[in-house]
Amino acid sequence: MTGGSDKFVELLRRAGLDIVGDRRTEEVLPPRAAWRPVIAFEAEPAVAVQIDRPDLVAELNTQWHRLAVKEGIIGEDGVFLIDVAGNGTGCVPRGWTRVRLTARWNLAGVLGERPGQPEFLTLSTDGNTLLGATTEEGEVWLVTVDRIKERQEAAARTKAQESPEERAAAWASLLQGPCPPGRLRELWAHGLALNPSTPEDVRARLLGLSHFLLWRRLPTAVVEAAMVHPEWKVRELLAEAQPNITAEQWARLILGEEHPRRRWVLTSLAADRRAELTEAVHEQLSADSYAPVREETVRLPGLPPRTVTALAADPDPAVRAMVCARAWARLEIPVRRNLLGDLHGTVRAEAILQHHKDHPMPPSVFDSEDLKDRAVETCRLERELAENLARHGTPAQRCALAGNPHLERDLVALLARDPDENVRSVVATRPDLTEEQRSGIQIDFDPRGHHSALRWVTALHDDTDAMRRLAASSHPLVRRSVARAKHLPPDVIERLAQDEDRVVQLFLAESCDDAPAEMLLRVWQWWTGSLSTPDRPRGHPNFPRHGLLRYAGDPNPRMRQLALDDPESTPELVERFSRDTEAEVRLRAANDPRLTPASAVRMLDDPHEHIRHAAARHPRLPARVLVQLLRDTDTAQTAARHPSLPVAVMEQMIQQLQPPTGAILSP
């Protein structure tokens, strides 16, 4: 049983309530919307009890129970939904909780700031009848609301009716009155920065107001302004995220930073992003007074040979060690010899590791230097050392040795029979095995584990013969790595599309442009998309677009929603799906431009937050409704992303955005 925080569970226990089942999103009106008719100015109580009554708590409990039974709030099984507000615990989750009364129940005495001043909502499990308790001046009101779904529909139809004059008046009212509070202005800034309809000249004025601005390609003028922005966070985020930075701008951005640690951060970001810098900048950075800057300079692409040589003689050992690790192949023999004899152990160890990728390492070197298991995994080892490790090394050493690309075949075969399954698993993914050898290694592959694609397989993606051979591999990870290719021969596609490992099919759907339609449809039934490829498989060019109306009545909601992708689907089907029992089908309807304004308004009160947000961005949403959303901190950021926001309104909103001095706004 899970019912929220421990304090919340204790609160309900003190009120004499048992929590029924696990916590979940109930398919009913969300509490935030359910409170509105209870606390509305025009609300009328079914029962009003004077606060000065001596038996106040007992009377409220009696009246609540009477109404709850009469209105059908308490079901035949005794279960109803509850939401509590204003109790002072600071722990109440925002959502309905299924509860049942115990023999000791006392709602009016517990669920409020003090006994006899309750603030709670109760709802029938079908979501159609509400009974709320709220404390007014001198009285406690019990308010009932019935036919909730019918009222929702009627209210949405009324709000959706808007004349051009009413629309203009709604936009004019947005900024009337006092200046919006700071948090609301922050959310506007983030929403406008993410809004694809925000014009570039308006977007430029958001610089320093929202970090989201810097994640999309900006005009040169805005990039220039960000480079000299007084806020360090703006300059840092520019280097981290902005795709439109030229080599010349990189140079000014890094070299113009007076603070050494910030120069180091910018140089590191440039290296991470493989930024192409000029030779003159490379030389300046290699002579920087701050050693970490020089260390990160080694990672920059395109360093000229003389700069690499100069860094190999840097006075700071961390810089010299980085040169060994990242640029060993570009060093001349005398420079390498100096590094192999370096007085600093870290530099010397890194140089030895690089040197013995080409020269066999004797046991004397292995034992004398602190090389840990890195030498075992990457270096050429003399036969005596390699055999000793294969037979007598620790499990960790044998695992590292199993992946060593220089290991002789008989030792590979020995490790393939190792008693440790982890060792055998590493051997099984070596590139130098035949598929017959690979299939003979006993491993227990967990298909649920997270595995990266094998680099040696991805390097062969353009080799048709290799792909045919590897697609028939007994090892799922090899086949998964083949499926990551952008293009594959038809016979390989056919084989992988029927693979028994469904992750192979998933990777084919995500990565391969040749994936067949029937497999994509199959994967769609169980995969919703990843962070790296959120639009696959549905966004795949081969995903079927015609003949999908046959799924309109499919019991599987994943298939049912596809009917709206069919060119012959109708607005009537959109409306039907907007009332579907499954949230993902309703979400698909909420994102359909054919949805009526009334349904878009109604879906603003959907039980699920992601559907409410989709409805808040619907292009047919009435202006007066959108203005209400913009004034609410729960919905302001989403509403500021609305595609129909007038440019003039955007400009007026930006005029209100005055961030605190010395701080970039946070989300």
C-alpha positions in Angstrom: 0.0 0.0 0.0 1.3 3.4 -1.0 -0.7 6.5 -0.2 1.7 9.5 -0.3 4.1 10.7 2.4 4.3 9.2 5.8 2.8 12.4 7.3 -0.2 12.3 4.9 -0.8 8.6 5.7 -0.7 9.4 9.4 -3.2 12.3 8.8 -5.7 10.0 7.2 -5.2 7.4 9.9 -6.0 10.0 12.6 -9.1 10.9 10.6 -10.2 7.3 10.8 -9.6 6.4 7.2 -8.1 3.3 5.6 -6.2 3.8 2.3 -7.5 1.4 -0.3 -5.1 0.1 -2.9 -2.0 1.7 -4.4 -1.7 5.4 -5.2 -2.6 6.1 -8.8 -4.0 8.8 -11.1 -7.8 8.5 -10.9 -9.7 8.8 -14.2 -11.8 11.6 -12.7 -11.8 15.4 -12.5 -8.4 16.4 -10.9 -8.7 17.9 -7.4 -7.5 21.3 -8.5 -10.5 21.6 -10.9 -12.9 19.9 -8.3 -12.2 22.7 -5.8 -13.3 25.4 -8.1 -17.1 25.0 -7.8 -16.8 24.5 -4.0 -15.0 27.7 -3.4 -16.6 29.7 -6.2 -18.2 33.1 -5.4 -21.6 31.7 -6.6 -21.3 28.4 -4.6 -24.4 27.6 -2.5 -24.1 25.1 0.5 -26.3 22.1 0.8 -25.7 22.5 4.6 -24.3 25.4 6.5 -23.2 24.9 10.2 -22.5 27.8 12.5 -18.9 27.7 13.8 -20.0 28.6 17.4 -22.1 25.4 17.8 -20.8 23.5 20.9 -21.2 20.2 19.0 -19.7 21.5 15.8 -17.4 18.5 14.9 -20.1 15.9 15.6 -22.7 17.8 13.7 -20.4 18.3 10.6 -19.5 14.6 10.6 -23.2 13.7 10.8 -24.2 16.0 8.0 -21.3 15.0 5.8 -22.1 11.3 6.2 -25.8 11.9 5.5 -25.0 13.8 2.3 -22.3 11.3 1.3 -24.8 8.4 1.5 -27.6 10.3 -0.1 -25.5 11.6 -3.0 -23.8 8.3 -3.6 -20.3 9.5 -2.6 -19.7 6.4 -0.6 -19.9 3.4 -2.9 -21.5 0.0 -2.1 -18.1 -1.2 -1.1 -17.6 1.8 1.2 -14.9 3.3 -0.9 -14.7 7.0 -2.0 -12.0 9.5 -3.1 -10.6 12.2 -0.9 -8.4 15.3 -1.3 -7.3 17.4 1.6 -6.2 21.0 1.7 -5.2 23.6 4.3 -4.2 21.1 7.0 -0.9 22.6 7.7 1.1 19.4 7.3 2.9 20.5 4.1 2.8 16.9 2.9 -0.5 16.5 1.1 0.0 15.0 -2.4 -1.9 16.6 -5.2 -4.2 13.8 -6.3 -7.1 11.7 -5.1 -6.7 9.0 -2.6 -9.0 6.0 -2.3 -10.2 5.5 1.3 -12.8 3.7 3.4 -14.2 4.8 6.8 -13.2 2.9 9.9 -15.3 2.7 13.0 -13.3 5.7 14.5 -13.7 8.1 11.6 -13.6 11.9 12.3 -13.2 13.9 9.2 -14.4 17.3 10.5 -12.1 17.1 13.6 -8.9 16.3 11.7 -8.9 17.4 8.1 -8.4 21.1 8.5 -6.2 23.8 10.2 -8.1 23.1 13.5 -11.0 20.9 14.6 -14.3 22.0 13.3 -12.8 24.1 10.4 -12.4 21.4 7.8 -11.1 21.8 4.2 -11.5 18.6 2.2 -13.2 17.2 -0.9 -14.8 13.8 -1.3 -15.8 12.3 -4.6 -17.6 9.2 -5.8 -15.3 6.7 -7.5 -17.1 7.2 -10.8 -16.1 10.9 -10.6 -19.6 12.2 -11.1 -20.6 13.5 -7.7 -18.7 15.8 -5.3 -19.1 16.7 -1.7 -16.7 19.4 -0.3 -16.3 20.9 3.1 -14.9 24.4 3.4 -14.8 27.0 6.2 -16.4 30.3 5.4 -16.7 33.4 7.7 -18.7 32.2 10.7 -19.9 29.0 9.0 -18.7 25.7 7.6 -20.2 24.8 4.3 -20.9 21.4 2.8 -21.2 21.9 -0.9 -22.5 19.2 -3.3 -22.0 19.1 -7.0 -23.7 16.4 -9.1 -23.6 15.5 -12.8 -20.0 16.6 -13.0 -19.2 15.3 -16.4 -22.4 16.9 -17.9 -21.4 20.2 -16.2 -17.9 19.9 -17.6 -19.3 19.5 -21.1 -21.7 22.5 -20.8 -19.1 24.8 -19.2 -16.6 23.9 -22.0 -19.1 24.7 -24.7 -19.8 28.1 -23.1 -16.2 29.0 -22.7 -15.4 28.0 -26.3 -17.8 30.6 -27.7 -15.8 33.7 -28.3 -16.4 36.6 -30.7 -13.5 38.6 -32.3 -14.3 41.5 -29.9 -14.2 39.2 -26.9 -10.9 37.8 -28.1 -9.3 41.2 -28.4 -10.7 42.2 -25.0 -9.2 39.1 -23.5 -5.7 39.8 -24.8 -6.0 43.5 -23.6 -6.9 42.3 -20.1 -3.8 40.1 -19.7 -1.5 42.9 -18.3 -4.1 45.1 -16.7 -3.7 45.6 -13.0 -0.6 45.1 -10.9 2.6 43.8 -12.3 2.6 40.0 -12.4 4.6 38.4 -9.6 8.2 37.3 -10.1 7.5 33.6 -10.4 4.9 34.1 -13.1 7.2 36.3 -15.1 9.9 33.6 -15.0 7.5 31.1 -16.3 6.5 33.4 -19.1 10.1 33.8 -20.1 10.7 30.0 -20.2 7.5 29.5 -22.2 8.2 32.2 -24.8 11.8 30.9 -25.2 10.4 27.5 -26.1 7.5 28.8 -28.2 8.3 28.0 -31.9 6.1 31.0 -32.9 8.2 33.6 -31.1 9.8 35.8 -33.7 13.6 36.1 -33.7 13.6 39.8 -32.8 11.3 39.1 -29.8 13.3 36.0 -28.9 16.5 38.1 -28.7 15.0 40.1 -25.9 14.8 37.0 -23.8 18.5 36.8 -23.5 19.4 36.4 -19.9 15.8 35.7 -18.9 15.6 32.0 -19.8 18.3 29.5 -20.3 16.0 27.6 -22.7 16.6 30.3 -25.3 20.2 29.1 -25.8 19.4 25.5 -26.8 18.1 26.4 -30.2 19.9 28.0 -33.1 20.0 31.7 -32.6 20.8 34.5 -35.1 24.4 35.8 -35.2 23.4 39.1 -33.5 21.9 37.2 -30.5 24.9 35.0 -30.2 27.1 38.1 -30.2 25.0 39.6 -27.5 25.2 36.5 -25.4 29.0 36.4 -25.7 29.4 39.7 -23.9 26.4 39.2 -21.6 27.3 40.3 -18.0 25.9 37.1 -16.6 28.5 34.3 -16.5 25.7 31.6 -16.6 24.5 33.0 -20.0 28.0 32.8 -21.5 28.5 29.3 -20.1 25.2 28.0 -21.4 26.0 29.6 -24.8 29.2 27.5 -25.0 27.4 24.4 -23.8 24.3 24.4 -25.9 24.2 26.9 -28.8 24.7 25.2 -32.1 25.5 28.5 -34.0 29.0 29.4 -32.8 31.8 30.1 -35.3 35.5 29.4 -34.8 36.1 33.1 -34.5 33.3 33.5 -31.9 34.7 30.6 -29.9 38.1 32.3 -29.9 36.6 35.6 -28.6 34.4 33.8 -26.1 37.2 31.8 -24.5 40.1 34.3 -24.7 37.9 37.2 -23.6 37.2 35.5 -20.3 39.4 37.0 -17.6 38.6 34.5 -14.9 41.0 31.5 -15.3 38.5 28.9 -14.0 35.9 30.1 -16.5 38.4 30.0 -19.3 38.9 26.3 -18.3 35.2 25.6 -18.4 34.8 27.2 -21.8 37.8 25.4 -23.2 36.5 22.1 -21.8 33.1 22.7 -23.4 34.7 23.5 -26.7 36.7 20.2 -26.5 33.5 18.3 -25.6 31.7 19.8 -28.7 34.7 19.2 -31.0 34.8 22.9 -31.8 37.3 23.8 -34.6 39.6 26.6 -33.4 42.3 28.4 -35.2 46.0 27.6 -34.9 46.6 31.0 -33.2 44.0 30.2 -30.6 45.5 26.8 -30.0 48.9 28.4 -29.3 47.4 31.0 -26.9 45.5 28.4 -25.0 48.6 26.1 -24.8 50.5 29.0 -23.1 47.6 29.9 -20.7 48.7 30.7 -17.2 46.1 28.3 -15.7 47.2 24.7 -16.0 43.7 23.2 -16.3 43.2 25.3 -19.4 46.3 23.9 -21.0 45.2 20.4 -20.0 41.8 20.8 -21.8 43.6 22.3 -24.8 45.1 18.9 -25.5 41.6 17.5 -26.1 40.8 20.1 -28.8 40.7 18.8 -32.4 43.2 19.8 -34.9 46.0 20.8 -32.6 49.2 21.6 -34.7 52.2 19.3 -34.1 54.3 22.0 -32.6 51.6 22.8 -30.0 51.3 19.1 -29.1 55.1 18.9 -28.7 55.1 22.1 -26.5 52.4 20.7 -24.3 54.3 17.4 -23.9 57.0 19.5 -22.1 54.5 21.4 -20.0 55.6 22.0 -16.4 52.3 20.7 -15.0 52.2 16.8 -14.9 48.5 16.7 -15.5 49.0 18.4 -18.9 51.8 16.0 -19.8 49.7 13.0 -18.8 46.8 14.3 -20.9 49.2 14.5 -23.9 50.2 10.9 -23.4 46.6 9.8 -23.2 45.2 11.8 -26.1 48.1 12.6 -28.5 50.7 9.8 -28.1 50.5 8.8 -31.8 51.4 12.3 -32.8 54.6 12.6 -30.8 58.0 12.0 -32.2 60.3 9.3 -30.8 62.5 11.6 -28.6 59.4 13.2 -27.0 58.0 9.8 -26.2 61.3 8.7 -24.7 61.3 11.7 -22.4 57.7 11.0 -21.2 58.6 7.3 -20.6 61.3 8.5 -18.2 59.2 11.3 -16.7 59.9 11.9 -13.0 56.2 12.1 -12.2 54.5 8.7 -11.7 51.2 9.6 -13.3 52.8 10.9 -16.5 55.2 7.9 -16.7 52.4 5.4 -16.1 50.3 7.0 -18.9 53.3 6.9 -21.3 54.0 3.3 -20.5 50.4 2.3 -21.2 50.6 4.0 -24.6 54.0 2.6 -25.4 53.0 -0.9 -24.7 50.1 -0.8 -27.1 52.7 -1.4 -29.7 55.5 -3.1 -27.7 54.9 -6.2 -25.5 55.0 -5.4 -21.8 57.2 -7.7 -19.7 56.2 -8.8 -16.2 58.9 -6.6 -14.7 57.2 -3.4 -16.0 53.8 -4.6 -15.1 54.8 -5.3 -11.5 56.9 -2.1 -11.0 54.4 0.5 -12.2 51.0 1.4 -10.8 49.1 0.4 -13.9 46.1 -1.3 -12.3 43.9 -3.2 -14.8 44.2 -0.7 -17.6 47.4 -2.5 -18.9 45.6 -5.8 -18.8 42.8 -4.5 -21.0 44.7 -2.5 -23.6 48.4 -3.3 -23.7 50.3 -5.9 -25.6 51.6 -8.3 -22.9 54.5 -10.7 -23.1 53.3 -14.3 -23.4 54.5 -15.2 -19.9 52.5 -12.3 -18.3 49.4 -12.8 -20.4 49.3 -16.6 -19.6 49.8 -16.0 -15.9 47.0 -13.5 -15.8 44.7 -15.8 -17.8 45.3 -18.7 -15.5 45.9 -17.1 -12.1 44.6 -13.5 -12.3 41.8 -12.2 -10.2 38.3 -12.3 -11.8 38.5 -8.6 -12.5 41.9 -9.0 -14.2 40.6 -12.0 -16.3 37.6 -9.9 -17.3 39.9 -7.1 -18.4 42.2 -9.5 -20.2 39.2 -11.1 -22.0 38.7 -7.8 -23.9 42.4 -7.2 -24.8 42.6 -6.9 -28.5 46.2 -8.2 -28.6 45.5 -11.6 -26.8 46.7 -14.7 -28.5 44.1 -17.2 -29.8 44.9 -20.0 -27.4 44.5 -17.7 -24.4 41.2 -16.4 -25.8 40.0 -20.0 -26.1 41.2 -20.6 -22.5 39.2 -17.6 -21.2 36.2 -18.7 -23.2 36.1 -21.7 -20.8 36.7 -19.6 -17.7 34.6 -20.6 -14.7 33.5 -17.0 -14.2 30.6 -16.2 -16.5 31.5 -12.5 -16.6 34.8 -13.4 -18.2 33.1 -15.7 -20.7 30.6 -12.9 -21.5 33.4 -10.5 -22.4 35.1 -13.1 -24.6 31.8 -13.7 -26.4 31.7 -10.2 -27.8 35.3 -10.1 -29.2 35.6 -9.1 -32.9 38.2 -11.8 -33.7 35.9 -14.8 -33.1 34.2 -16.7 -35.8 30.4 -17.0 -35.2 30.9 -20.7 -34.7 33.4 -20.0 -31.9 31.0 -17.3 -30.4 28.1 -19.7 -30.3 30.2 -22.3 -28.4 30.7 -20.0 -25.4 28.3 -20.6 -22.6 26.8 -17.4 -21.4 23.5 -16.3 -19.8 22.6 -13.1 -21.6 20.0 -11.0 -19.8 17.8 -9.4 -22.5 16.6 -6.8 -20.0 20.0 -5.4 -19.2 21.3 -2.1 -20.7 24.0 -2.7 -23.3 25.8 -0.3 -25.6 26.3 -1.2 -29.2 29.6 -2.9 -29.9 32.0 -0.4 -31.5 33.7 -3.0 -33.7 30.3 -3.9 -35.2 29.2 -0.3 -35.8 32.5 0.3 -37.5 31.5 -2.4 -40.1 28.0 -0.9 -40.8 29.0 -0.1 -44.4 30.4 -3.6 -45.0 27.5 -5.6 -46.6 29.2 -9.0 -46.2 30.0 -8.4 -42.6 26.5 -7.3 -41.8 25.1 -10.5 -43.4 27.5 -12.6 -41.4 26.9 -10.8 -38.1 23.1 -10.6 -38.5 23.1 -14.4 -38.1 25.2 -14.3 -34.9 24.1 -16.3 -31.9 24.9 -13.4 -29.7 21.9 -10.9 -29.2 24.3 -8.0 -28.6 26.0 -8.5 -31.9 22.7 -8.6 -33.7 21.5 -5.5 -31.8 24.6 -3.7 -32.9 23.9 -4.7 -36.6 20.4 -3.3 -36.2 21.8 0.1 -35.4 23.0 0.6 -39.0 21.3 3.3 -41.0 21.0 1.1 -44.1 21.1 -2.7 -44.4 20.6 -5.2 -47.3 17.0 -6.5 -47.8 17.9 -10.0 -46.7 19.5 -8.7 -43.5 16.4 -6.5 -42.8 14.1 -9.5 -43.3 16.1 -11.6 -40.8 16.4 -8.9 -38.1 12.7 -7.9 -38.5 11.8 -11.4 -37.3 14.5 -11.7 -34.6 13.4 -13.5 -31.4 15.1 -10.7 -29.4 12.6 -7.8 -29.6 15.3 -5.3 -28.7 16.8 -6.1 -32.1 13.6 -5.1 -33.7 13.4 -2.0 -31.6 16.9 -0.9 -32.6 16.0 -1.6 -36.3 13.0 0.6 -35.9 15.0 3.4 -34.2 18.1 3.4 -36.4 17.5 1.8 -39.8 15.8 3.7 -42.5 15.0 0.4 -44.3 12.9 -1.1 -41.5 9.7 -2.7 -42.8 6.2 -1.3 -42.1 4.8 -4.5 -40.5 7.7 -4.7 -38.0 7.3 -1.0 -37.2 3.7 -1.5 -36.5 4.5 -4.5 -34.3 7.1 -2.5 -32.3 4.7 0.4 -31.9 2.4 -1.8 -29.8 4.9 -2.0 -27.0 7.4 0.9 -27.4 6.6 4.5 -26.8 9.9 6.1 -27.9 13.2 6.9 -26.2 14.9 10.2 -25.4 17.3 9.8 -28.3 14.6 8.9 -30.8 11.3 10.0 -29.4 9.5 9.9 -32.7 10.3 6.3 -33.6 8.7 4.0 -34.6 5.7 6.2 -35.5 7.9 8.9 -37.1 9.7 6.4 -39.2 9.4 7.1 -43.0 8.1 3.5 -43.5 5.5 3.6 -40.8 2.1 2.9 -42.4 -0.1 5.9 -42.9 -3.0 4.4 -44.8 -5.5 1.7 -43.8 -5.3 2.6 -40.2 -9.0 3.4 -39.7 -9.5 -0.3 -39.1 -7.9 0.1 -35.7 -10.4 2.7 -34.5 -12.2 0.1 -32.4 -9.1 -1.9 -31.5 -9.0 -3.0 -27.8 -5.3 -2.0 -27.7 -5.1 1.8 -27.1 -1.7 1.8 -28.8 -3.3 0.7 -32.0 -6.6 2.5 -31.5 -5.0 6.0 -31.6 -3.3 5.3 -34.9 -6.6 5.6 -36.6 -6.2 9.4 -36.4 -3.1 9.2 -38.6 -5.2 7.8 -41.5 -5.8 10.6 -44.1 -9.5 9.5 -44.2 -10.0 10.0 -40.4 -12.6 12.6 -39.5 -13.0 15.4 -36.9 -15.8 13.2 -35.4 -13.3 10.5 -34.6 -11.1 13.1 -32.9 -14.0 14.1 -30.7 -14.7 10.5 -29.9 -11.1 9.8 -29.0 -11.0 12.9 -26.8 -13.4 11.0 -24.5 -11.6 7.7 -24.7 -11.1 5.7 -21.4 -7.4 5.4 -22.1 -5.1 8.4 -21.4 -2.8 7.9 -24.4 -5.7 7.9 -26.8 -7.0 11.1 -25.3 -3.5 12.6 -25.6 -3.4 11.8 -29.3 -6.7 13.6 -29.7 -5.5 16.6 -27.6 -2.6 17.0 -30.1 -4.9 16.9 -33.1 -5.6 20.3 -34.7 -9.1 19.2 -35.6 -10.1 19.0 -32.0 -13.0 21.4 -31.3 -12.4 24.5 -29.1 -15.0 23.1 -26.6 -13.1 19.8 -26.3 -9.8 21.6 -25.9 -11.3 23.6 -23.0 -12.8 20.4 -21.5 -9.5 18.6 -21.6 -7.8 21.3 -19.6 -9.4 19.4 -16.7 -8.3 15.9 -17.8 -7.1 13.7 -14.9 -3.5 13.5 -16.4 -1.2 16.5 -16.4 0.5 15.8 -19.7 -2.9 15.8 -21.4 -3.8 19.1 -19.7 -0.6 20.6 -21.0 -1.3 19.4 -24.5 -4.8 21.0 -24.4 -3.2 24.2 -23.1 -1.2 24.4 -26.3 -4.0 23.6 -28.6 -4.2 26.2 -31.4 -8.0 26.5 -31.2 -8.1 27.4 -27.5 -10.1 30.6 -26.8 -8.1 33.6 -25.9 -9.9 34.3 -22.6 -9.2 30.7 -21.5 -5.5 31.1 -22.5 -5.3 34.4 -20.5 -6.5 32.5 -17.4 -3.8 29.9 -18.0 -1.2 32.6 -18.4 -2.1 34.0 -15.0 -1.7 30.7 -13.2 1.7 29.5 -12.1 0.7 25.9 -12.7 0.0 26.5 -16.3 1.8 29.8 -17.3 4.9 28.2 -18.9 2.9 25.8 -21.0 0.4 28.6 -22.0 3.3 30.9 -23.0 4.3 28.2 -25.5 0.9 28.5 -27.2 1.4 28.9 -31.0 -1.4 31.5 -31.3 0.0 34.0 -28.9 -0.1 37.4 -30.8 3.3 38.9 -31.3 2.1 42.2 -29.7 1.1 40.2 -26.6 4.5 38.5 -26.5 6.2 41.9 -26.6 4.0 43.2 -23.8 4.8 40.1 -21.7 8.5 40.6 -22.3 8.3 44.2 -21.1 7.2 42.8 -17.7 10.2 40.4 -17.5 12.6 42.1 -15.1 14.9 39.4 -13.6 16.5 39.9 -10.3 19.9 41.7 -10.6 22.8 39.3 -10.8 20.8 36.1 -11.4 19.5 34.2 -14.4 16.0 33.0 -14.0 15.7 29.3 -13.1 13.0 26.9 -14.3 
